[in-house]
Amino acid sequence: MKTGIIIAIKCLNLNGFIPMIETSSAIVLRQFKYSDSGIITHLFTEKFGRLAVMVKGAGGRRSGKHLSYLQPLNVVNVSIYNRPSREIQQLKEISLLISPAGITGNPVKSAIALFLGEVLYSVLREETPQPDLFEYIFKSVSWFGNLEDGIPNFHLAFLAGLCSYLGIEPSGSRASEEMVFDYLNGTFCSIPPAHGHYEGKHVSSVLSSVFSSSWDEIKNIPLTGSDRNEALAAILKYYSFHFPSLRKINSIEVLRQVFQ
């Protein structure tokens, strides 16, 4: 576990009102530049669920080197000036707990983290605590940070495991090579469904292996770059039937290039 980077960010005190300071562990999802001197960072927190925070004084070149801990999938501890009526909260302090790609950045892990952060940003919308889901992501990121072998399959394993927490886990995940995957119903079937939304036999077989294997087994599945990209495209297509916002994931092109 990596610790020790703490930055204090000044809060605006409007009309003398002092908001309550709240603290929570959080997963960094994505950030957007707000101005030349500020960014908005989207977090998935243990205490509040989805949360957007304003980081002032963090957009300039001088402070940019201090923001490596706000990269996607980093686990941080945040203190915020909580104003429940506001959509964007003000950040007081933030400290780094876990950086799966490392402060300097492992390029393959960084590409996976960027992609998964964007996926989570699209599917995690509830501003309420989801402790089981937070624990799954936290443990996954911790495992990813220590992973040395099987890194190219991590995102497949993560998305497969995430399905059960989102309520979309496929049924009958152990399929024969002659079965196809039904996107609408989330099942493997021997007869292609009449609605036409299904995956071909080869990719369906790869999906079956991914969905029915443990994490240790998935990291050892021998996949070609083409198989990995096709399986990822299929998983995202399945997700998109439940989360339409996933139909446009910008970072997937970076990931595809990494695993060509």
C-alpha positions, -999 to 999 in steps of 0.1 A, spaced: 0 0 0 14 34 -10 9 64 12 23 97 19 11 122 -7 -12 147 8 -23 180 -7 -45 205 11 -68 226 -11 -84 258 1 -122 259 4 -143 289 -5 -163 300 25 -194 316 12 -213 341 34 -196 327 65 -211 293 61 -188 265 71 -199 231 57 -193 198 74 -161 181 66 -166 144 56 -139 118 49 -141 86 28 -120 62 8 -126 65 -29 -118 51 -63 -108 77 -90 -129 72 -121 -122 101 -144 -113 138 -145 -121 167 -167 -104 201 -170 -128 228 -156 -106 258 -161 -69 268 -163 -67 265 -126 -91 236 -117 -103 202 -126 -134 182 -117 -127 146 -106 -153 119 -105 -149 94 -76 -167 63 -64 -166 66 -27 -172 41 1 -193 66 21 -213 85 -6 -213 64 -37 -207 84 -69 -192 119 -61 -178 148 -82 -153 171 -65 -137 203 -76 -99 205 -73 -89 242 -74 -54 252 -82 -47 218 -98 -49 226 -135 -18 246 -139 16 233 -151 32 239 -117 9 217 -98 4 190 -125 32 169 -112 15 166 -79 -17 151 -94 -5 117 -104 -26 101 -76 -58 114 -93 -53 90 -122 -80 64 -130 -84 34 -106 -61 50 -79 -75 44 -44 -74 76 -24 -87 89 9 -106 122 5 -118 149 29 -145 172 14 -165 202 24 -198 186 21 -228 206 8 -255 180 1 -274 205 -21 -245 208 -45 -237 185 -74 -200 192 -72 -183 192 -38 -151 211 -28 -120 190 -20 -102 198 13 -75 170 14 -66 139 -5 -41 112 1 -30 83 -20 -35 48 -8 -30 25 -38 -18 33 -73 -21 1 -94 -1 15 -123 25 30 -100 33 67 -96 56 67 -127 30 47 -146 32 12 -161 20 18 -197 0 -14 -200 -16 -10 -166 -22 26 -172 -41 18 -204 -63 -7 -186 -69 16 -157 -79 45 -181 -103 22 -198 -119 7 -167 -122 41 -151 -142 53 -181 -164 22 -180 -171 27 -143 -177 64 -149 -205 53 -173 -222 26 -152 -219 39 -116 -245 66 -113 -260 62 -78 -251 88 -53 -257 63 -24 -233 39 -6 -228 5 -23 -205 -12 1 -203 -46 -16 -196 -30 -50 -170 -7 -34 -153 -37 -18 -152 -56 -51 -136 -27 -69 -112 -20 -40 -100 -56 -38 -98 -58 -76 -76 -28 -78 -54 -41 -50 -50 -74 -68 -42 -56 -101 -16 -35 -84 3 -66 -73 -3 -85 -106 28 -94 -127 15 -123 -148 -18 -123 -167 -21 -85 -169 -36 -85 -204 -66 -105 -192 -73 -84 -161 -99 -61 -177 -119 -91 -189 -118 -107 -155 -128 -74 -138 -158 -68 -162 -170 -104 -159 -170 -102 -121 -186 -67 -121 -217 -81 -138 -230 -98 -107 -228 -65 -87 -246 -47 -115 -274 -73 -116 -265 -85 -152 -246 -117 -145 -251 -141 -175 -268 -174 -167 -255 -208 -178 -220 -194 -182 -204 -228 -189 -211 -234 -226 -200 -258 -252 -181 -247 -283 -214 -251 -303 -233 -226 -283 -239 -189 -290 -243 -160 -265 -277 -143 -264 -271 -106 -257 -307 -97 -248 -312 -125 -223 -277 -130 -210 -276 -167 -217 -256 -192 -237 -279 -213 -260 -275 -240 -286 -300 -225 -310 -295 -189 -322 -323 -167 -309 -348 -153 -333 -342 -117 -323 -308 -118 -339 -288 -102 -310 -262 -130 -304 -225 -136 -307 -209 -162 -329 -197 -196 -317 -159 -188 -314 -162 -156 -294 -191 -171 -274 -167 -199 -264 -141 -173 -252 -168 -155 -233 -178 -188 -216 -143 -193 -204 -141 -158 -191 -174 -158 -173 -170 -193 -158 -133 -190 -146 -119 -178 -113 -95 -148 -114 -65 -170 -112 -78 -192 -140 -86 -162 -162 -51 -148 -160 -38 -180 -175 -63 -183 -204 -42 -183 -235 -58 -156 -257 -45 -140 -289 -47 -103 -292 -75 -107 -316 -94 -131 -293 -89 -106 -264 -102 -76 -284 -132 -95 -297 -141 -108 -263 -139 -73 -249 -160 -59 -277 -186 -86 -269 -186 -79 -232 -191 -42 -239 -219 -49 -263 -236 -69 -236 -231 -41 -211 -245 -16 -236 -279 -33 -237 -282 -24 -200 -261 8 -200 -266 28 -233 -239 53 -223 -213 26 -229 -218 27 -266 -191 53 -268 -159 45 -248 -131 67 -261 -102 49 -244 -110 15 -259 -89 24 -290 -58 28 -268 -65 -5 -252 -69 -23 -286 -36 -9 -298 -18 -21 -267 -32 -57 -272 -29 -60 -310 
